[in-house]
Amino acid sequence: MESPSSERNRAARELFAPLATTYDRYARLLSFGQDPRWRSFLVSRIEAGPGDTVIDVASGTAAVAIELARRHGCKVVGIDQSREMLAEGRRRVVAAGLAERIELREARAEEPPFEDDAFDGLTFTYLLRYVDDPAATMRELARVVRPGGRVAMLEFAVPSRALPRGAWEAYTRLGLPVAGRAVSDGWADVGAFLGPSIREFWARYPADRLRGIWEGAGITDVQARLLSLGGGIVMWGTRGD
């Protein structure tokens, strides 16, 4: 019998796998250009150099992995559960001329197949909404980072102020589903899914609770910055001793 976690993983794969070749284009469009800006800020939170190796979890089409390699000159190992996303990611890595510095592997974030302290830093993007136990997943992610290595996360958020919250609600309840339907059936499913998924996650894991989960995983000096009037959040910290 499959575990609840693997059921959740399968649902995410089925939702996003058909969109691999168009994912980056429409993620940019449907976020009004914010998604690439958020990813760039995520990468800026990592401290790495040419002699370091960073793991990018939920790497998808390798957008973050490519920016890590370009900005920091480091090597990157990206993992993702979707073969379709990884195939598109490998195509993009080759096109970027970074095949010698970026390796993509199929693996689940909840069970990264690496030894303790294997990496100098870690990034992950839009991940914790798709795992059943964020605390256990954070412990596993922290485990594979060496003490002193930086960990950074990008996730959608729900604005707290009244006017941005009203605009967010209008877009996620009405605008995003309509825009998704205008693109394709697959993007229509994503447009209908994202608002409830983000809303439910932040109801269960507000920022203070999420910070506590990070600290419970052994990550210190945890900081966060809201982006785009609270529509996105980057959280980062340092793996403790």
SEGU-675436 format. One record per residue (C-alpha): residue number from 1; residue in three letters; chain; y, z, x. Coordinates in pm, 1 decimal, always signed. Layout:
// SEGU-675436
<r n="NUM" res="Ala" chain="A" y="Y" z="Z" x="X"/>
...
END
This chain:
// SEGU-675436
<r n="1" res="Met" chain="A" y="+0.0" z="+0.0" x="+0.0"/>
<r n="2" res="Glu" chain="A" y="+343.7" z="-92.3" x="+132.0"/>
<r n="3" res="Ser" chain="A" y="+587.4" z="+189.7" x="+197.6"/>
<r n="4" res="Pro" chain="A" y="+916.0" z="+208.6" x="+0.8"/>
<r n="5" res="Ser" chain="A" y="+1091.8" z="+117.8" x="+324.5"/>
<r n="6" res="Ser" chain="A" y="+899.4" z="-206.8" x="+359.5"/>
<r n="7" res="Glu" chain="A" y="+974.0" z="-287.6" x="-7.1"/>
<r n="8" res="Arg" chain="A" y="+1344.5" z="-244.3" x="+64.6"/>
<r n="9" res="Asn" chain="A" y="+1314.1" z="-455.3" x="+379.2"/>
<r n="10" res="Arg" chain="A" y="+1135.7" z="-728.5" x="+187.2"/>
<r n="11" res="Ala" chain="A" y="+1407.2" z="-737.0" x="-77.4"/>
<r n="12" res="Ala" chain="A" y="+1674.8" z="-778.6" x="+189.6"/>
<r n="13" res="Arg" chain="A" y="+1476.0" z="-1054.9" x="+360.7"/>
<r n="14" res="Glu" chain="A" y="+1426.2" z="-1241.7" x="+36.1"/>
<r n="15" res="Leu" chain="A" y="+1795.4" z="-1217.3" x="-47.6"/>
<r n="16" res="Phe" chain="A" y="+1938.0" z="-1335.6" x="+283.1"/>
<r n="17" res="Ala" chain="A" y="+1668.7" z="-1550.4" x="+448.0"/>
<r n="18" res="Pro" chain="A" y="+1751.7" z="-1868.4" x="+249.4"/>
<r n="19" res="Leu" chain="A" y="+2116.8" z="-1833.9" x="+355.7"/>
<r n="20" res="Ala" chain="A" y="+2065.7" z="-1831.1" x="+732.9"/>
<r n="21" res="Thr" chain="A" y="+2222.8" z="-2169.5" x="+805.6"/>
<r n="22" res="Thr" chain="A" y="+2530.6" z="-2100.6" x="+590.4"/>
<r n="23" res="Tyr" chain="A" y="+2561.5" z="-1725.3" x="+644.4"/>
<r n="24" res="Asp" chain="A" y="+2844.5" z="-1716.6" x="+898.0"/>
<r n="25" res="Arg" chain="A" y="+3052.7" z="-1978.9" x="+720.0"/>
<r n="26" res="Tyr" chain="A" y="+3046.4" z="-1812.4" x="+378.8"/>
<r n="27" res="Ala" chain="A" y="+3059.3" z="-1455.5" x="+509.1"/>
<r n="28" res="Arg" chain="A" y="+3392.6" z="-1556.7" x="+661.7"/>
<r n="29" res="Leu" chain="A" y="+3510.3" z="-1737.0" x="+348.7"/>
<r n="30" res="Leu" chain="A" y="+3404.2" z="-1477.0" x="+91.8"/>
<r n="31" res="Ser" chain="A" y="+3557.4" z="-1194.8" x="+299.6"/>
<r n="32" res="Phe" chain="A" y="+3887.7" z="-1385.2" x="+328.2"/>
<r n="33" res="Gly" chain="A" y="+3837.5" z="-1409.3" x="+703.1"/>
<r n="34" res="Gln" chain="A" y="+3790.8" z="-1033.5" x="+752.2"/>
<r n="35" res="Asp" chain="A" y="+3424.1" z="-1034.8" x="+857.5"/>
<r n="36" res="Pro" chain="A" y="+3486.8" z="-1197.7" x="+1200.3"/>
<r n="37" res="Arg" chain="A" y="+3782.6" z="-963.3" x="+1260.8"/>
<r n="38" res="Trp" chain="A" y="+3569.6" z="-660.3" x="+1180.8"/>
<r n="39" res="Arg" chain="A" y="+3292.7" z="-778.7" x="+1412.1"/>
<r n="40" res="Ser" chain="A" y="+3542.9" z="-828.1" x="+1692.8"/>
<r n="41" res="Phe" chain="A" y="+3666.1" z="-470.5" x="+1654.9"/>
<r n="42" res="Leu" chain="A" y="+3305.4" z="-347.2" x="+1650.2"/>
<r n="43" res="Val" chain="A" y="+3238.6" z="-520.3" x="+1983.0"/>
<r n="44" res="Ser" chain="A" y="+3556.2" z="-368.3" x="+2130.6"/>
<r n="45" res="Arg" chain="A" y="+3412.2" z="-18.2" x="+2077.8"/>
<r n="46" res="Ile" chain="A" y="+3127.0" z="-85.4" x="+2321.4"/>
<r n="47" res="Glu" chain="A" y="+3170.9" z="-1.1" x="+2689.1"/>
<r n="48" res="Ala" chain="A" y="+2951.7" z="-236.2" x="+2891.7"/>
<r n="49" res="Gly" chain="A" y="+2967.2" z="-463.7" x="+3194.4"/>
<r n="50" res="Pro" chain="A" y="+2774.7" z="-743.9" x="+3364.1"/>
<r n="51" res="Gly" chain="A" y="+2505.4" z="-506.4" x="+3488.8"/>
<r n="52" res="Asp" chain="A" y="+2436.1" z="-355.6" x="+3145.5"/>
<r n="53" res="Thr" chain="A" y="+2207.2" z="-443.9" x="+2855.9"/>
<r n="54" res="Val" chain="A" y="+2315.0" z="-376.5" x="+2497.0"/>
<r n="55" res="Ile" chain="A" y="+2086.4" z="-388.1" x="+2194.2"/>
<r n="56" res="Asp" chain="A" y="+2226.2" z="-545.2" x="+1876.5"/>
<r n="57" res="Val" chain="A" y="+2030.1" z="-426.0" x="+1572.8"/>
<r n="58" res="Ala" chain="A" y="+2023.3" z="-628.0" x="+1249.3"/>
<r n="59" res="Ser" chain="A" y="+2145.5" z="-909.6" x="+1469.8"/>
<r n="60" res="Gly" chain="A" y="+2109.2" z="-1179.5" x="+1204.5"/>
<r n="61" res="Thr" chain="A" y="+2257.5" z="-1506.4" x="+1325.4"/>
<r n="62" res="Ala" chain="A" y="+2362.0" z="-1344.2" x="+1656.4"/>
<r n="63" res="Ala" chain="A" y="+2737.5" z="-1341.5" x="+1588.7"/>
<r n="64" res="Val" chain="A" y="+2778.6" z="-992.5" x="+1736.6"/>
<r n="65" res="Ala" chain="A" y="+2531.7" z="-1059.0" x="+2020.0"/>
<r n="66" res="Ile" chain="A" y="+2728.7" z="-1367.1" x="+2125.4"/>
<r n="67" res="Glu" chain="A" y="+3059.4" z="-1181.6" x="+2118.9"/>
<r n="68" res="Leu" chain="A" y="+2911.6" z="-890.7" x="+2316.3"/>
<r n="69" res="Ala" chain="A" y="+2790.7" z="-1127.7" x="+2587.9"/>
<r n="70" res="Arg" chain="A" y="+3119.8" z="-1316.5" x="+2598.9"/>
<r n="71" res="Arg" chain="A" y="+3350.8" z="-1016.4" x="+2596.6"/>
<r n="72" res="His" chain="A" y="+3159.2" z="-777.3" x="+2821.7"/>
<r n="73" res="Gly" chain="A" y="+2950.9" z="-1012.5" x="+3035.4"/>
<r n="74" res="Cys" chain="A" y="+2644.3" z="-800.0" x="+2955.2"/>
<r n="75" res="Lys" chain="A" y="+2292.3" z="-896.4" x="+2859.2"/>
<r n="76" res="Val" chain="A" y="+2200.1" z="-850.5" x="+2493.7"/>
<r n="77" res="Val" chain="A" y="+1871.4" z="-796.2" x="+2313.7"/>
<r n="78" res="Gly" chain="A" y="+1910.2" z="-866.0" x="+1942.1"/>
<r n="79" res="Ile" chain="A" y="+1652.5" z="-757.6" x="+1685.8"/>
<r n="80" res="Asp" chain="A" y="+1624.0" z="-851.3" x="+1319.9"/>
<r n="81" res="Gln" chain="A" y="+1349.7" z="-851.7" x="+1055.7"/>
<r n="82" res="Ser" chain="A" y="+1428.6" z="-1206.2" x="+933.1"/>
<r n="83" res="Arg" chain="A" y="+1263.8" z="-1497.8" x="+1110.5"/>
<r n="84" res="Glu" chain="A" y="+1501.5" z="-1736.5" x="+935.8"/>
<r n="85" res="Met" chain="A" y="+1810.4" z="-1551.8" x="+1057.0"/>
<r n="86" res="Leu" chain="A" y="+1668.3" z="-1528.7" x="+1408.5"/>
<r n="87" res="Ala" chain="A" y="+1596.3" z="-1901.9" x="+1414.8"/>
<r n="88" res="Glu" chain="A" y="+1959.8" z="-1975.1" x="+1329.4"/>
<r n="89" res="Gly" chain="A" y="+2068.8" z="-1712.1" x="+1581.0"/>
<r n="90" res="Arg" chain="A" y="+1867.2" z="-1874.8" x="+1859.8"/>
<r n="91" res="Arg" chain="A" y="+2023.3" z="-2210.9" x="+1775.6"/>
<r n="92" res="Arg" chain="A" y="+2370.0" z="-2058.1" x="+1799.2"/>
<r n="93" res="Val" chain="A" y="+2290.2" z="-1877.2" x="+2124.9"/>
<r n="94" res="Val" chain="A" y="+2178.7" z="-2203.7" x="+2286.3"/>
<r n="95" res="Ala" chain="A" y="+2485.8" z="-2384.7" x="+2153.7"/>
<r n="96" res="Ala" chain="A" y="+2703.7" z="-2111.9" x="+2306.9"/>
<r n="97" res="Gly" chain="A" y="+2535.1" z="-2154.9" x="+2646.6"/>
<r n="98" res="Leu" chain="A" y="+2416.3" z="-1793.0" x="+2647.4"/>
<r n="99" res="Ala" chain="A" y="+2038.5" z="-1832.5" x="+2635.9"/>
<r n="100" res="Glu" chain="A" y="+2002.0" z="-1665.4" x="+2977.0"/>
<r n="101" res="Arg" chain="A" y="+2188.2" z="-1354.3" x="+2862.7"/>
<r n="102" res="Ile" chain="A" y="+2078.9" z="-1311.5" x="+2499.0"/>
<r n="103" res="Glu" chain="A" y="+1722.6" z="-1254.4" x="+2381.3"/>
<r n="104" res="Leu" chain="A" y="+1640.8" z="-1231.0" x="+2010.4"/>
<r n="105" res="Arg" chain="A" y="+1326.1" z="-1058.0" x="+1883.2"/>
<r n="106" res="Glu" chain="A" y="+1172.0" z="-995.2" x="+1542.2"/>
<r n="107" res="Ala" chain="A" y="+1159.3" z="-620.5" x="+1477.2"/>
<r n="108" res="Arg" chain="A" y="+1256.1" z="-358.3" x="+1219.3"/>
<r n="109" res="Ala" chain="A" y="+1551.1" z="-129.4" x="+1283.5"/>
<r n="110" res="Glu" chain="A" y="+1349.8" z="+172.4" x="+1168.2"/>
<r n="111" res="Glu" chain="A" y="+1094.1" z="+114.1" x="+1445.9"/>
<r n="112" res="Pro" chain="A" y="+1265.6" z="-45.1" x="+1747.6"/>
<r n="113" res="Pro" chain="A" y="+982.1" z="-138.0" x="+1988.0"/>
<r n="114" res="Phe" chain="A" y="+1146.5" z="-1.0" x="+2301.1"/>
<r n="115" res="Glu" chain="A" y="+1115.6" z="+301.9" x="+2524.6"/>
<r n="116" res="Asp" chain="A" y="+1357.7" z="+593.3" x="+2521.8"/>
<r n="117" res="Asp" chain="A" y="+1692.4" z="+536.4" x="+2700.1"/>
<r n="118" res="Ala" chain="A" y="+1620.6" z="+163.4" x="+2737.9"/>
<r n="119" res="Phe" chain="A" y="+1974.2" z="+33.0" x="+2668.0"/>
<r n="120" res="Asp" chain="A" y="+2329.6" z="+96.9" x="+2784.5"/>
<r n="121" res="Gly" chain="A" y="+2478.2" z="+56.8" x="+2437.5"/>
<r n="122" res="Leu" chain="A" y="+2390.8" z="-33.4" x="+2079.4"/>
<r n="123" res="Thr" chain="A" y="+2558.3" z="-209.6" x="+1788.0"/>
<r n="124" res="Phe" chain="A" y="+2444.4" z="-258.1" x="+1430.0"/>
<r n="125" res="Thr" chain="A" y="+2599.8" z="-435.6" x="+1135.0"/>
<r n="126" res="Tyr" chain="A" y="+2547.1" z="-393.8" x="+759.6"/>
<r n="127" res="Leu" chain="A" y="+2221.6" z="-204.8" x="+816.2"/>
<r n="128" res="Leu" chain="A" y="+2203.7" z="+144.1" x="+667.7"/>
<r n="129" res="Arg" chain="A" y="+2227.3" z="+22.8" x="+305.7"/>
<r n="130" res="Tyr" chain="A" y="+1890.3" z="-147.1" x="+358.7"/>
<r n="131" res="Val" chain="A" y="+1687.3" z="+147.0" x="+491.0"/>
<r n="132" res="Asp" chain="A" y="+1540.9" z="+429.5" x="+285.8"/>
<r n="133" res="Asp" chain="A" y="+1615.0" z="+704.5" x="+537.0"/>
<r n="134" res="Pro" chain="A" y="+1943.7" z="+649.6" x="+726.7"/>
<r n="135" res="Ala" chain="A" y="+1902.5" z="+977.6" x="+916.6"/>
<r n="136" res="Ala" chain="A" y="+1559.2" z="+882.0" x="+1053.1"/>
<r n="137" res="Thr" chain="A" y="+1684.7" z="+534.1" x="+1138.2"/>
<r n="138" res="Met" chain="A" y="+1984.3" z="+675.9" x="+1327.0"/>
<r n="139" res="Arg" chain="A" y="+1751.7" z="+899.7" x="+1528.6"/>
<r n="140" res="Glu" chain="A" y="+1544.1" z="+598.2" x="+1626.3"/>
<r n="141" res="Leu" chain="A" y="+1850.5" z="+394.1" x="+1720.1"/>
<r n="142" res="Ala" chain="A" y="+1994.2" z="+677.0" x="+1928.5"/>
<r n="143" res="Arg" chain="A" y="+1658.4" z="+723.9" x="+2099.9"/>
<r n="144" res="Val" chain="A" y="+1669.5" z="+383.2" x="+2269.1"/>
<r n="145" res="Val" chain="A" y="+2021.7" z="+435.2" x="+2412.5"/>
<r n="146" res="Arg" chain="A" y="+2067.8" z="+610.4" x="+2745.3"/>
<r n="147" res="Pro" chain="A" y="+2273.4" z="+931.7" x="+2753.7"/>
<r n="148" res="Gly" chain="A" y="+2639.8" z="+835.5" x="+2780.6"/>
<r n="149" res="Gly" chain="A" y="+2584.9" z="+496.3" x="+2613.1"/>
<r n="150" res="Arg" chain="A" y="+2808.2" z="+390.6" x="+2325.4"/>
<r n="151" res="Val" chain="A" y="+2676.9" z="+334.5" x="+1971.5"/>
<r n="152" res="Ala" chain="A" y="+2887.8" z="+142.4" x="+1716.9"/>
<r n="153" res="Met" chain="A" y="+2838.7" z="+39.9" x="+1353.2"/>
<r n="154" res="Leu" chain="A" y="+3009.3" z="-200.2" x="+1112.3"/>
<r n="155" res="Glu" chain="A" y="+2965.0" z="-154.7" x="+738.2"/>
<r n="156" res="Phe" chain="A" y="+3142.1" z="-246.1" x="+416.4"/>
<r n="157" res="Ala" chain="A" y="+3333.8" z="+41.0" x="+259.0"/>
<r n="158" res="Val" chain="A" y="+3498.0" z="+130.3" x="-71.6"/>
<r n="159" res="Pro" chain="A" y="+3877.0" z="+180.8" x="-49.7"/>
<r n="160" res="Ser" chain="A" y="+3993.1" z="+527.3" x="-150.7"/>
<r n="161" res="Arg" chain="A" y="+4355.3" z="+452.5" x="-242.8"/>
<r n="162" res="Ala" chain="A" y="+4423.9" z="+343.7" x="-600.1"/>
<r n="163" res="Leu" chain="A" y="+4571.4" z="-4.3" x="-550.3"/>
<r n="164" res="Pro" chain="A" y="+4323.6" z="-126.4" x="-284.4"/>
<r n="165" res="Arg" chain="A" y="+4037.6" z="+28.4" x="-486.0"/>
<r n="166" res="Gly" chain="A" y="+4148.0" z="-157.7" x="-797.5"/>
<r n="167" res="Ala" chain="A" y="+4163.4" z="-487.4" x="-609.9"/>
<r n="168" res="Trp" chain="A" y="+3823.1" z="-417.6" x="-450.3"/>
<r n="169" res="Glu" chain="A" y="+3666.9" z="-340.5" x="-787.8"/>
<r n="170" res="Ala" chain="A" y="+3811.1" z="-656.2" x="-942.6"/>
<r n="171" res="Tyr" chain="A" y="+3685.4" z="-873.0" x="-658.0"/>
<r n="172" res="Thr" chain="A" y="+3335.4" z="-724.7" x="-628.3"/>
<r n="173" res="Arg" chain="A" y="+3278.0" z="-711.9" x="-1006.7"/>
<r n="174" res="Leu" chain="A" y="+3432.5" z="-1048.3" x="-1099.2"/>
<r n="175" res="Gly" chain="A" y="+3565.6" z="-1258.9" x="-813.2"/>
<r n="176" res="Leu" chain="A" y="+3274.1" z="-1234.1" x="-571.6"/>
<r n="177" res="Pro" chain="A" y="+3002.4" z="-1321.7" x="-825.1"/>
<r n="178" res="Val" chain="A" y="+3205.3" z="-1619.7" x="-948.0"/>
<r n="179" res="Ala" chain="A" y="+3276.2" z="-1737.2" x="-592.0"/>
<r n="180" res="Gly" chain="A" y="+2909.2" z="-1699.6" x="-501.5"/>
<r n="181" res="Arg" chain="A" y="+2800.7" z="-1909.8" x="-797.7"/>
<r n="182" res="Ala" chain="A" y="+3041.8" z="-2181.3" x="-686.8"/>
<r n="183" res="Val" chain="A" y="+2858.7" z="-2203.2" x="-352.5"/>
<r n="184" res="Ser" chain="A" y="+2488.4" z="-2188.1" x="-445.7"/>
<r n="185" res="Asp" chain="A" y="+2227.2" z="-1994.5" x="-640.1"/>
<r n="186" res="Gly" chain="A" y="+2148.3" z="-1789.3" x="-329.0"/>
<r n="187" res="Trp" chain="A" y="+2508.8" z="-1691.5" x="-275.8"/>
<r n="188" res="Ala" chain="A" y="+2538.0" z="-1613.9" x="-647.1"/>
<r n="189" res="Asp" chain="A" y="+2262.3" z="-1354.6" x="-598.2"/>
<r n="190" res="Val" chain="A" y="+2448.8" z="-1208.0" x="-301.1"/>
<r n="191" res="Gly" chain="A" y="+2774.9" z="-1202.2" x="-495.5"/>
<r n="192" res="Ala" chain="A" y="+2612.0" z="-1006.4" x="-775.3"/>
<r n="193" res="Phe" chain="A" y="+2430.2" z="-772.6" x="-535.3"/>
<r n="194" res="Leu" chain="A" y="+2696.2" z="-665.2" x="-286.3"/>
<r n="195" res="Gly" chain="A" y="+2936.4" z="-465.5" x="-504.4"/>
<r n="196" res="Pro" chain="A" y="+2672.2" z="-235.5" x="-658.5"/>
<r n="197" res="Ser" chain="A" y="+2496.1" z="-199.8" x="-321.7"/>
<r n="198" res="Ile" chain="A" y="+2812.5" z="-93.6" x="-138.3"/>
<r n="199" res="Arg" chain="A" y="+2927.4" z="+133.3" x="-421.2"/>
<r n="200" res="Glu" chain="A" y="+2590.6" z="+309.7" x="-444.9"/>
<r n="201" res="Phe" chain="A" y="+2562.1" z="+360.0" x="-69.5"/>
<r n="202" res="Trp" chain="A" y="+2902.5" z="+523.5" x="-33.7"/>
<r n="203" res="Ala" chain="A" y="+2836.9" z="+746.3" x="-335.2"/>
<r n="204" res="Arg" chain="A" y="+2530.7" z="+881.4" x="-152.2"/>
<r n="205" res="Tyr" chain="A" y="+2667.5" z="+868.7" x="+201.7"/>
<r n="206" res="Pro" chain="A" y="+3042.5" z="+927.9" x="+216.3"/>
<r n="207" res="Ala" chain="A" y="+3196.7" z="+910.6" x="+562.0"/>
<r n="208" res="Asp" chain="A" y="+3167.5" z="+1284.0" x="+631.7"/>
<r n="209" res="Arg" chain="A" y="+2796.9" z="+1285.6" x="+548.4"/>
<r n="210" res="Leu" chain="A" y="+2743.3" z="+973.3" x="+755.0"/>
<r n="211" res="Arg" chain="A" y="+2920.5" z="+1136.0" x="+1048.6"/>
<r n="212" res="Gly" chain="A" y="+2687.7" z="+1433.8" x="+1014.2"/>
<r n="213" res="Ile" chain="A" y="+2385.9" z="+1202.0" x="+1024.3"/>
<r n="214" res="Trp" chain="A" y="+2514.9" z="+1048.6" x="+1346.3"/>
<r n="215" res="Glu" chain="A" y="+2572.7" z="+1389.5" x="+1501.5"/>
<r n="216" res="Gly" chain="A" y="+2228.3" z="+1499.9" x="+1387.9"/>
<r n="217" res="Ala" chain="A" y="+2086.3" z="+1202.0" x="+1579.2"/>
<r n="218" res="Gly" chain="A" y="+2247.9" z="+1329.4" x="+1900.0"/>
<r n="219" res="Ile" chain="A" y="+2558.7" z="+1110.7" x="+1896.5"/>
<r n="220" res="Thr" chain="A" y="+2875.0" z="+1289.6" x="+2005.4"/>
<r n="221" res="Asp" chain="A" y="+3249.8" z="+1225.9" x="+1973.2"/>
<r n="222" res="Val" chain="A" y="+3193.1" z="+1029.1" x="+1652.8"/>
<r n="223" res="Gln" chain="A" y="+3501.7" z="+839.0" x="+1539.2"/>
<r n="224" res="Ala" chain="A" y="+3570.3" z="+592.1" x="+1259.9"/>
<r n="225" res="Arg" chain="A" y="+3835.7" z="+344.0" x="+1161.8"/>
<r n="226" res="Leu" chain="A" y="+3884.4" z="+191.5" x="+818.9"/>
<r n="227" res="Leu" chain="A" y="+3974.5" z="-176.8" x="+824.1"/>
<r n="228" res="Ser" chain="A" y="+4141.7" z="-411.5" x="+573.6"/>
<r n="229" res="Leu" chain="A" y="+4281.2" z="-135.2" x="+349.4"/>
<r n="230" res="Gly" chain="A" y="+3943.8" z="+39.8" x="+344.9"/>
<r n="231" res="Gly" chain="A" y="+3718.9" z="-257.0" x="+270.6"/>
<r n="232" res="Gly" chain="A" y="+3534.1" z="-216.2" x="+600.6"/>
<r n="233" res="Ile" chain="A" y="+3456.7" z="+63.8" x="+842.2"/>
<r n="234" res="Val" chain="A" y="+3363.6" z="+76.8" x="+1208.8"/>
<r n="235" res="Met" chain="A" y="+3208.4" z="+401.2" x="+1331.3"/>
<r n="236" res="Trp" chain="A" y="+3130.1" z="+471.8" x="+1695.3"/>
<r n="237" res="Gly" chain="A" y="+3025.9" z="+751.7" x="+1926.5"/>
<r n="238" res="Thr" chain="A" y="+2843.6" z="+838.1" x="+2248.8"/>
<r n="239" res="Arg" chain="A" y="+2476.6" z="+920.4" x="+2292.2"/>
<r n="240" res="Gly" chain="A" y="+2462.0" z="+1281.6" x="+2409.6"/>
<r n="241" res="Asp" chain="A" y="+2244.3" z="+1423.7" x="+2686.8"/>
END
